[in-house]
Amino acid sequence: MLNPAATQCAVRFFGQFEVRILGAPVERFRTRKAASLFAYLALQPGRWRPREALADLLWPESDDSRHSLSMALTFIRHEVEARPKLPEGAVLRANRMAVSAAADGVTSDAAEFDAALAAASAASAASDAEAMVERLAEAVGLYRGEMLPGFYDEWAIEEQHRHRERFLDALERLVVAATRCGRPDFALEHALRLVAEDPYREAPYRHATSLYLAMGRQDRAARLCAEMERRIYEELGVPLSEDARHLQAVCRAAPQAGRAGDHQTPKTPPSRSTDPLGAPEPPRGAVPLASRYYVVRSADQIFHDAIERGDSIVLLRGARQVGKTSLLARGLQGARDRGAGVASAQLQMLDRSLMQSSNDLFLALARELHEQLELPDAPDDVWDARRGASPNLRRYFRRTVLPSAGSRLVWGLDEVDRLFGAPCADDLFSLLRSWNDERALDPAGQWAALTVVIAYSTEAHMLITDLNQSPFNVGTQVSLRDFTQAEVDDLNVRHGSPLRTAEDRKRFASLVGGHPFLVRQGLYQMTVHGSSLDALVREALLEHGPYGDHLRRIGSLLARDTGLHECVQRIVAGGVEMDRDSFYRLRSAGIVAGESATSVSLRCGLYADYIAQLAG
């Protein structure tokens, strides 16, 4: 385990972020970005990171990102070297081009976690089962909670997800290895932890149930089977596997199973051809709230937590058709369920002419609030033409909206990309920022009752000209990503497993990647229309094929902008660099993926084939 006093700088990543210098904790970093920067460097000490890449990573929307980086490095040096009087470079090393954490001065629980997993793999290769169990136990013991909780930078969210997946994999391997080594109690302890950590997957329940049965504890096995059925079949609507149904039968047949509380005989999941829930809804627009085809991702919990905390501004960002509206709808419904007032504005539905005037836009938003919240005063009755648009909307919130909404109001603004280039964009975003600042100055005031959720695709610096008046650099950031392979596999099961083999799943991933709409559209076609994967691949680029409308939209966008068209053609030809503005616009449109303009790729194989076809 990590010994903070044995190194100059010891960092804890799991469960909480903590930095200790010579055993004494660093109380706080000057800014949140400085803490994020140091965490990023400390995660891989000794690896030099180019300054330009760091600036793009942590301040992507800033016009002065290099200065922000320099200031953050100054803050870090003060906290980790100057304050404890360590020699310069003992913890942080930098030159004009790059920065790194000192490999000989920084250690962490994440590094120990990686080392334990590497040792477990080496033990497995050497067929040393006992050593493998010990090293896996060491690794899962180091995972004392989510990595970097409370950090919402994109890189941190990726690391949270990656380390959690490695932890769950290690925990499952530990259960299997300990069982084979004849250590059932030890295996059961970790199997139950796996169930608690991963309650919507079948395998953890099967492991723990089998161990209970082997130990003669049929009552516990029956309870766990009932919990498995409730979580997997009843809540997710996913049929249980043959192995799980076999365990259910064993539990029912065991004499002790009758003492398993009020559990009734488990229902046998229906076959794929007689699915009682019917065919999946077509993947058009937001996924319905009651749909069993909605995929919960790591960003969902971060988003729901931010709304439940009542954060002032919550920023829901993601490429087009990644699922922002679906997640926003669930966040708003969760707020309703907790008794909050909820209103929303779909900017995509507003007439384009309203975007030309702040007064017209603000009055339209106020009318939506009046109708949805059934407010006593109509905005047209209290709007004062002698005031500006911003004072009018602020006054309407203070005098009518907030007093009528009760103790909490969540206001969702969806598709704010519609404001891109509109004259009123700066006025709206500056107003939202001012409300956030007023709340910071008076935490018990009226604005503490308001949470504004902004869902958008376009890069923030392209939406507003003055970042000092922007809500995008003060709100809680939630980034929605494409599906992981595990999430695609799960969705495949929910559709009745039209992708039947590992080779099928690999080919499908090569075609659509984790693009949520393309994944659902493909699975829908195969499930409802009985298409084979071969037919889907063969028809993917056809004008009237399953992806025809979607690809025509991309083709239309590229046809209107020859510069963007040339950029994607270069990517197909093997180039990987483009100017930052083109990169951000293409990423916002959901055509490319990557963290910077120097490391970019097309989002999926379908797009590469389509753009190559356009060139031909």
MARNUBA-151530 format. One line per field, with one value per residue (C-alpha): residue in three letters; x, y, z. Coordinates in steps of 0.5 Angstrom, whole numbers, plus 2048, in hexadecimal, padded with zeros to 3 digits. Example, Ala and Ser with C-alpha at 12.3 -4.5 7.8 and 13.67 -1.06 7.14 Angstrom:
BEGIN
residuo = ALA_SER
xx = 819_81B
yy = 7F7_7FE
zz = 810_80E
//
This chain:
BEGIN
residuo = MET_LEU_ASN_PRO_ALA_ALA_THR_GLN_CYS_ALA_VAL_ARG_PHE_PHE_GLY_GLN_PHE_GLU_VAL_ARG_ILE_LEU_GLY_ALA_PRO_VAL_GLU_ARG_PHE_ARG_THR_ARG_LYS_ALA_ALA_SER_LEU_PHE_ALA_TYR_LEU_ALA_LEU_GLN_PRO_GLY_ARG_TRP_ARG_PRO_ARG_GLU_ALA_LEU_ALA_ASP_LEU_LEU_TRP_PRO_GLU_SER_ASP_ASP_SER_ARG_HIS_SER_LEU_SER_MET_ALA_LEU_THR_PHE_ILE_ARG_HIS_GLU_VAL_GLU_ALA_ARG_PRO_LYS_LEU_PRO_GLU_GLY_ALA_VAL_LEU_ARG_ALA_ASN_ARG_MET_ALA_VAL_SER_ALA_ALA_ALA_ASP_GLY_VAL_THR_SER_ASP_ALA_ALA_GLU_PHE_ASP_ALA_ALA_LEU_ALA_ALA_ALA_SER_ALA_ALA_SER_ALA_ALA_SER_ASP_ALA_GLU_ALA_MET_VAL_GLU_ARG_LEU_ALA_GLU_ALA_VAL_GLY_LEU_TYR_ARG_GLY_GLU_MET_LEU_PRO_GLY_PHE_TYR_ASP_GLU_TRP_ALA_ILE_GLU_GLU_GLN_HIS_ARG_HIS_ARG_GLU_ARG_PHE_LEU_ASP_ALA_LEU_GLU_ARG_LEU_VAL_VAL_ALA_ALA_THR_ARG_CYS_GLY_ARG_PRO_ASP_PHE_ALA_LEU_GLU_HIS_ALA_LEU_ARG_LEU_VAL_ALA_GLU_ASP_PRO_TYR_ARG_GLU_ALA_PRO_TYR_ARG_HIS_ALA_THR_SER_LEU_TYR_LEU_ALA_MET_GLY_ARG_GLN_ASP_ARG_ALA_ALA_ARG_LEU_CYS_ALA_GLU_MET_GLU_ARG_ARG_ILE_TYR_GLU_GLU_LEU_GLY_VAL_PRO_LEU_SER_GLU_ASP_ALA_ARG_HIS_LEU_GLN_ALA_VAL_CYS_ARG_ALA_ALA_PRO_GLN_ALA_GLY_ARG_ALA_GLY_ASP_HIS_GLN_THR_PRO_LYS_THR_PRO_PRO_SER_ARG_SER_THR_ASP_PRO_LEU_GLY_ALA_PRO_GLU_PRO_PRO_ARG_GLY_ALA_VAL_PRO_LEU_ALA_SER_ARG_TYR_TYR_VAL_VAL_ARG_SER_ALA_ASP_GLN_ILE_PHE_HIS_ASP_ALA_ILE_GLU_ARG_GLY_ASP_SER_ILE_VAL_LEU_LEU_ARG_GLY_ALA_ARG_GLN_VAL_GLY_LYS_THR_SER_LEU_LEU_ALA_ARG_GLY_LEU_GLN_GLY_ALA_ARG_ASP_ARG_GLY_ALA_GLY_VAL_ALA_SER_ALA_GLN_LEU_GLN_MET_LEU_ASP_ARG_SER_LEU_MET_GLN_SER_SER_ASN_ASP_LEU_PHE_LEU_ALA_LEU_ALA_ARG_GLU_LEU_HIS_GLU_GLN_LEU_GLU_LEU_PRO_ASP_ALA_PRO_ASP_ASP_VAL_TRP_ASP_ALA_ARG_ARG_GLY_ALA_SER_PRO_ASN_LEU_ARG_ARG_TYR_PHE_ARG_ARG_THR_VAL_LEU_PRO_SER_ALA_GLY_SER_ARG_LEU_VAL_TRP_GLY_LEU_ASP_GLU_VAL_ASP_ARG_LEU_PHE_GLY_ALA_PRO_CYS_ALA_ASP_ASP_LEU_PHE_SER_LEU_LEU_ARG_SER_TRP_ASN_ASP_GLU_ARG_ALA_LEU_ASP_PRO_ALA_GLY_GLN_TRP_ALA_ALA_LEU_THR_VAL_VAL_ILE_ALA_TYR_SER_THR_GLU_ALA_HIS_MET_LEU_ILE_THR_ASP_LEU_ASN_GLN_SER_PRO_PHE_ASN_VAL_GLY_THR_GLN_VAL_SER_LEU_ARG_ASP_PHE_THR_GLN_ALA_GLU_VAL_ASP_ASP_LEU_ASN_VAL_ARG_HIS_GLY_SER_PRO_LEU_ARG_THR_ALA_GLU_ASP_ARG_LYS_ARG_PHE_ALA_SER_LEU_VAL_GLY_GLY_HIS_PRO_PHE_LEU_VAL_ARG_GLN_GLY_LEU_TYR_GLN_MET_THR_VAL_HIS_GLY_SER_SER_LEU_ASP_ALA_LEU_VAL_ARG_GLU_ALA_LEU_LEU_GLU_HIS_GLY_PRO_TYR_GLY_ASP_HIS_LEU_ARG_ARG_ILE_GLY_SER_LEU_LEU_ALA_ARG_ASP_THR_GLY_LEU_HIS_GLU_CYS_VAL_GLN_ARG_ILE_VAL_ALA_GLY_GLY_VAL_GLU_MET_ASP_ARG_ASP_SER_PHE_TYR_ARG_LEU_ARG_SER_ALA_GLY_ILE_VAL_ALA_GLY_GLU_SER_ALA_THR_SER_VAL_SER_LEU_ARG_CYS_GLY_LEU_TYR_ALA_ASP_TYR_ILE_ALA_GLN_LEU_ALA_GLY
xx = 800_802_807_806_80C_811_811_811_80A_805_7FE_7F8_7F3_7EE_7E8_7EB_7F0_7F5_7FD_802_809_80E_807_804_7FD_7FD_7F7_7F4_7F7_7F6_7F1_7ED_7F1_7F7_7F5_7F3_7F9_7FD_7F9_7FA_802_802_7FE_804_80A_810_80C_80E_807_808_805_801_7FD_7FC_7FA_7F5_7F3_7F1_7EF_7EC_7E8_7ED_7F0_7F6_7F7_7FE_7FE_7F9_7FE_803_7FF_7FD_804_806_801_803_80A_808_804_808_80F_810_80B_80F_815_817_81C_81A_818_817_810_80F_814_813_816_814_811_80E_80C_80C_80C_812_813_817_813_80C_808_801_7FC_7FA_801_801_7FA_7FD_804_7FF_7FB_802_804_7FE_7FE_806_803_7FE_803_807_801_802_7FB_7FC_801_7FC_7F6_7FB_7FC_7F5_7F3_7F8_7F6_7EE_7F0_7F3_7ED_7EA_7E4_7E4_7EA_7EA_7E3_7E1_7E5_7E1_7E7_7E6_7ED_7EB_7E4_7E8_7ED_7E7_7E3_7EA_7EC_7E5_7E5_7EC_7EA_7E3_7E7_7EC_7E7_7E4_7EA_7EC_7E5_7E7_7EE_7EC_7E7_7EC_7F1_7EC_7EB_7E3_7E2_7E7_7E4_7DD_7DF_7E1_7DC_7D7_7DB_7DB_7D3_7D3_7D7_7D4_7CD_7CA_7CE_7CD_7D4_7D5_7CE_7D0_7D7_7D4_7CE_7D2_7D7_7D1_7CE_7D5_7D5_7CE_7CB_7C5_7C1_7C6_7C7_7BF_7BF_7C5_7C1_7BB_7BF_7C3_7BC_7B9_7BF_7C1_7BA_7B5_7B8_7BD_7B8_7BE_7BD_7C1_7C6_7C5_7CA_7C6_7C0_7C3_7C6_7BE_7BC_7C1_7BF_7B8_7B9_7BE_7BA_7BC_7BA_7B3_7B6_7B8_7B3_7AD_7B0_7AC_7AE_7B2_7AF_7B2_7B4_7B1_7B4_7B7_7B1_7AC_7AE_7A8_7AB_7AA_7AF_7B4_7B2_7B5_7BB_7B9_7BA_7BA_7BA_7B3_7B3_7B0_7B5_7B9_7BD_7C0_7C8_7CA_7D1_7D6_7D4_7CD_7CF_7D3_7CD_7C8_7CD_7CE_7C6_7C5_7CA_7C7_7CD_7CC_7CE_7CE_7D2_7D0_7D4_7D5_7D5_7CF_7CA_7CE_7C8_7C8_7C1_7BF_7C4_7C1_7BA_7BC_7BF_7B9_7B4_7B9_7B8_7B1_7B1_7B4_7AF_7B3_7B0_7B2_7B2_7B5_7B6_7B8_7BC_7BB_7B4_7B4_7B3_7BA_7B7_7B7_7BF_7C0_7BE_7BF_7B9_7B5_7B9_7B8_7B1_7B0_7B3_7AF_7A9_7AB_7AC_7A6_7A2_7A6_7A6_79F_7A2_79D_7A0_7A0_7A7_7A3_7A0_7A6_7AB_7AD_7B0_7B4_7B8_7BD_7BC_7C1_7BE_7B7_7B8_7BC_7B6_7B1_7B5_7B6_7AF_7AB_7AF_7B3_7AD_7A8_7AD_7AE_7B5_7B8_7B7_7BB_7BB_7BE_7C0_7C1_7C4_7C7_7CC_7C6_7C9_7CF_7D1_7CA_7CB_7C7_7CC_7D1_7CB_7C8_7CE_7D0_7CA_7CA_7D1_7CF_7CA_7CF_7D4_7CE_7CD_7D4_7D4_7CE_7CD_7C7_7C3_7BE_7C3_7C5_7BE_7C0_7C3_7C4_7C6_7C9_7CA_7CE_7D3_7D7_7DD_7DC_7E1_7DD_7D6_7D9_7DE_7DF_7E1_7E2_7DA_7D9_7D5_7DA_7E0_7DC_7D7_7D7_7DA_7D7_7D9_7D5_7D9_7D8_7D6_7DC_7DC_7D9_7D3_7D2_7D2_7CD_7C8_7C9_7C7_7C1_7BF_7BF_7C6_7C6_7CE_7CE_7D6_7DC_7DE_7D7_7D8_7DF_7DD_7D7_7DC_7E0_7DA_7D7_7DC_7D8_7D4_7CD_7C9_7CC_7CD_7C5_7C3_7C7_7C4_7BD_7BE_7C1_7BB_7B5_7B6_7BA_7C0_7C7_7CD_7D0_7CA_7CB_7D2_7D0_7CB_7CE_7D0_7CA_7C6_7C0_7C3_7C3_7C7_7C6_7C2_7C8_7CD_7CA_7CA_7D1_7D2_7CE_7D2_7D9_7D6_7D5_7DC_7E1_7E7_7E3_7E3_7EA_7EC_7E8_7EB_7F2_7F0_7ED_7F4_7F8_7F9_7F8_7F9_7F4_7F3_7EF_7E9_7E8_7E9_7E4_7DF_7DF_7E0_7D9_7D6_7D8_7DC_7E3_7E5_7EC_7EE_7F2_7F3_7F9_7F6_7F0_7EC_7E6_7E0_7DF_7E0_7DA_7DC_7E3_7DF_7DA_7DF_7E4_7DD_7DC_7E3_7E2
yy = 800_807_80A_812_813_80F_813_81A_81B_815_816_812_812_80D_80F_816_81A_81B_81E_81D_820_81D_81A_821_822_827_82B_82E_830_837_835_82F_82F_82F_829_826_827_824_81E_81D_81E_819_814_812_815_815_816_81D_821_826_82D_82E_827_829_830_82D_827_82B_832_830_836_83B_840_841_83A_83A_840_83C_836_83A_83D_836_833_839_837_830_832_836_830_82A_82D_834_834_82D_830_82A_82C_82E_828_823_822_826_827_82B_82F_833_82E_828_827_820_81E_81B_814_813_818_816_810_80E_809_809_807_801_7FF_7FE_7FB_7F6_7F4_7F3_7EE_7EA_7EA_7E7_7E2_7E0_7DF_7DB_7D7_7D9_7D9_7DB_7E1_7E3_7E3_7E7_7EC_7ED_7EE_7F3_7F7_7F7_7F9_7FF_801_805_808_80C_80F_817_818_81F_820_821_823_81E_81B_819_816_812_80F_80E_80A_806_805_802_7FD_7FB_7FA_7F6_7F2_7F1_7EF_7EA_7E7_7E6_7E3_7DE_7DD_7DC_7D7_7D3_7D3_7D0_7D7_7D7_7DC_7E1_7E0_7E1_7E8_7EB_7E8_7EC_7F2_7F1_7F0_7F7_7FA_7F8_7F6_7F6_7F1_7EA_7E6_7E9_7E6_7DF_7DF_7E1_7DC_7D6_7D7_7D8_7D1_7CE_7D0_7CD_7D4_7D3_7D8_7DE_7DB_7DC_7E3_7E5_7E1_7E5_7EC_7EA_7E9_7EF_7F3_7F0_7ED_7F2_7F9_7F8_7F3_7EF_7E7_7E3_7DE_7D7_7D6_7DB_7D8_7D1_7D4_7D7_7CF_7CD_7D2_7D0_7C9_7CA_7C8_7CE_7D3_7D3_7D7_7DD_7E2_7E4_7E2_7DF_7DA_7DE_7DF_7DC_7E2_7E2_7DF_7E4_7E3_7E4_7EA_7ED_7F4_7F4_7F7_7FC_803_806_80A_811_817_816_80F_80F_80F_808_805_7FF_801_807_805_808_80B_80D_815_813_813_819_81D_81A_81C_823_824_821_826_82C_82E_835_833_82C_82B_825_825_820_81F_81F_818_816_816_81D_81E_817_818_81F_81D_818_81D_821_81B_81A_821_821_81A_81E_823_829_82D_82C_82F_82F_832_82F_834_830_831_838_83C_83F_846_846_845_84C_850_84F_852_84D_847_849_84A_843_840_843_841_83A_83B_83E_838_832_835_838_83E_844_84A_849_84C_850_854_856_857_85E_860_866_860_85C_855_852_857_854_84D_84E_851_84C_847_84A_84D_847_841_83F_841_83D_837_835_833_831_832_82E_832_82E_831_82C_82D_833_832_836_83C_83B_842_845_84C_84B_845_849_84D_846_843_849_849_842_844_84A_845_840_846_849_842_841_848_847_83F_840_844_843_841_83B_838_837_832_834_82E_82F_82A_82B_828_82F_830_836_83B_83A_83C_842_848_84A_844_848_849_842_83C_837_838_838_832_82B_828_821_81E_819_814_80E_807_803_7FC_7F9_7FE_7FC_7F4_7F6_7F9_7F3_7EF_7F3_7F3_7EB_7EA_7EB_7EC_7E4_7E3_7E7_7E8_7EB_7F0_7F2_7F3_7F7_7FB_7FC_7FF_804_804_806_80C_80B_80D_808_803_803_804_7FE_7F9_7FC_7FA_7F3_7F2_7F5_7F4_7ED_7F0_7EC_7EF_7EE_7F2_7F7_7F8_7F7_7FD_801_807_806_80C_809_804_804_80A_80E_814_814_814_819_81E_81E_81E_825_828_826_828_82F_830_82E_82F_82A_825_826_824_81E_81C_81D_818_813_813_812_819_81B_822_828_82F_830_833_82E_828_82B_82C_825_822_826_823_81C_81B_81A_818_81A_81E_823_826_822_81B_81A_815_813_811_80A_806_808_80F_80D_809_80F_814_810_80F_816_817_812
zz = 800_7FF_804_804_808_804_7FE_7FC_7F9_7FA_7F7_7F8_7F2_7F4_7F9_7FA_7F7_7FC_7FB_801_800_805_809_80A_806_801_803_7FD_7F6_7F4_7EE_7EC_7E5_7E9_7ED_7E7_7E3_7E9_7E9_7E2_7E2_7E9_7E5_7E1_7E4_7E0_7D9_7D6_7D4_7CE_7D1_7CB_7CC_7D4_7D2_7CD_7D2_7D8_7D4_7CE_7CD_7CF_7CB_7D0_7D2_7D2_7D7_7DB_7DB_7DE_7E3_7E5_7E5_7EA_7EF_7EF_7F0_7F6_7F9_7F8_7F8_7FB_801_803_801_7FC_7F7_7F0_7EC_7F2_7F0_7E9_7E4_7DE_7D8_7D2_7CE_7D3_7DB_7DF_7E6_7E9_7E8_7EE_7F2_7F1_7F3_7F3_7F5_7ED_7EC_7F1_7EE_7E7_7EA_7EE_7E7_7E3_7E9_7E9_7E1_7E2_7E7_7E3_7DD_7E2_7E4_7EB_7ED_7F5_7F3_7EE_7F3_7F8_7F3_7F0_7F7_7F8_7F2_7F4_7FB_7F8_7F5_7FB_7F6_7F0_7ED_7EE_7F0_7EF_7E9_7E3_7DD_7D7_7D9_7E0_7DE_7D9_7DE_7E3_7DE_7DC_7E3_7E6_7E0_7E2_7E9_7E7_7E3_7E8_7ED_7E9_7E7_7EF_7F0_7EB_7ED_7F4_7F3_7EF_7F5_7FA_7FE_7FD_803_800_7F9_7FC_7FF_7F9_7F5_7F9_7F8_7F1_7F1_7F5_7F0_7EA_7EC_7E4_7E2_7E2_7E3_7EA_7ED_7EA_7ED_7F4_7F3_7F1_7F7_7FC_7F9_7FA_801_802_803_7FF_802_801_7FA_7F9_7FB_7F6_7F0_7F2_7F2_7EB_7E8_7EB_7E8_7E2_7DF_7E3_7E3_7DC_7D8_7D7_7D6_7DB_7D8_7D8_7DE_7E2_7E1_7E3_7E9_7EB_7EA_7EE_7F4_7F3_7F3_7FA_800_804_7FE_801_807_802_804_800_7F9_7F4_7EF_7EA_7E3_7DD_7D9_7D2_7CC_7C7_7C2_7C7_7CB_7CF_7CE_7C7_7C1_7C3_7C2_7BC_7BD_7BC_7C1_7C8_7CB_7CF_7D6_7D7_7D2_7D3_7CE_7D1_7D3_7DA_7D9_7DE_7DD_7DF_7E6_7E6_7E3_7E7_7ED_7EB_7EA_7F1_7F4_7F1_7EE_7EB_7E3_7E1_7DA_7D6_7D0_7CA_7C3_7BF_7C0_7C6_7CA_7CE_7CD_7D0_7D6_7D7_7D7_7DC_7E1_7E0_7E2_7E8_7EA_7EA_7EE_7F3_7F3_7F0_7EB_7E4_7DD_7D6_7D0_7C9_7C6_7BF_7BF_7C0_7B9_7B7_7B6_7BE_7BE_7BB_7C1_7C8_7CA_7C6_7C8_7D0_7CF_7CB_7D1_7D6_7D3_7D3_7DA_7DB_7D8_7DA_7E2_7E1_7E4_7E7_7E3_7DB_7D9_7D4_7D9_7DD_7D8_7D8_7D1_7D5_7D8_7D4_7D2_7D8_7DD_7DB_7DB_7E2_7E5_7E3_7E6_7EC_7ED_7EA_7E8_7EE_7F3_7F0_7EE_7F6_7F9_7F3_7EB_7E6_7DF_7D9_7D3_7CD_7C6_7C8_7C2_7BE_7C1_7BD_7BA_7BD_7BF_7C5_7C8_7CC_7CF_7D2_7D4_7D7_7DB_7DD_7E0_7E4_7E7_7E9_7EC_7F0_7F3_7F5_7F8_7FC_7FD_801_7FC_7F6_7F1_7F6_7F4_7EC_7E8_7E1_7DC_7D6_7D0_7CA_7C5_7C2_7C6_7CB_7C8_7C2_7C5_7C9_7C8_7CF_7D3_7D9_7D9_7D7_7DB_7D8_7DC_7E3_7E2_7E4_7DD_7DB_7D5_7D1_7CD_7C8_7CB_7CD_7CA_7D1_7D0_7C9_7CB_7D0_7CB_7C6_7CC_7CD_7C6_7C6_7C4_7BC_7BD_7BE_7BE_7C0_7B9_7B8_7BE_7BB_7B4_7B7_7BB_7B5_7B1_7B6_7BC_7C2_7BF_7C3_7BD_7B8_7BD_7BF_7B7_7B5_7BB_7B9_7B2_7B4_7B9_7B6_7AF_7AF_7AC_7AC_7AE_7A7_7A4_7A9_7A7_7A0_7A0_7A5_79F_79B_79A_79C_7A1_7A9_7AA_7A3_7A7_7AC_7A7_7A2_7A8_7A9_7A1_7A1_7A7_7A3_79C_7A0_7A2_79E_7A3_7A8_7A2_7A0_7A8_7A8_7A1_7A4_7AA_7A5_7A1_7A8_7AA_7B2_7B2_7B1_7B4_7BB_7B8_7B3_7B8_7BD_7B8_7B5_7BC_7BE_7B8_7BA_7B4_7B7_7BE_7C2_7C7_7C3_7BC_7BC_7BD_7BA_7B6_7B3_7B8_7B5_7AF_7AB_7AB_7A8_7A3_7A1_7A1_79C_798_797_795_790
//
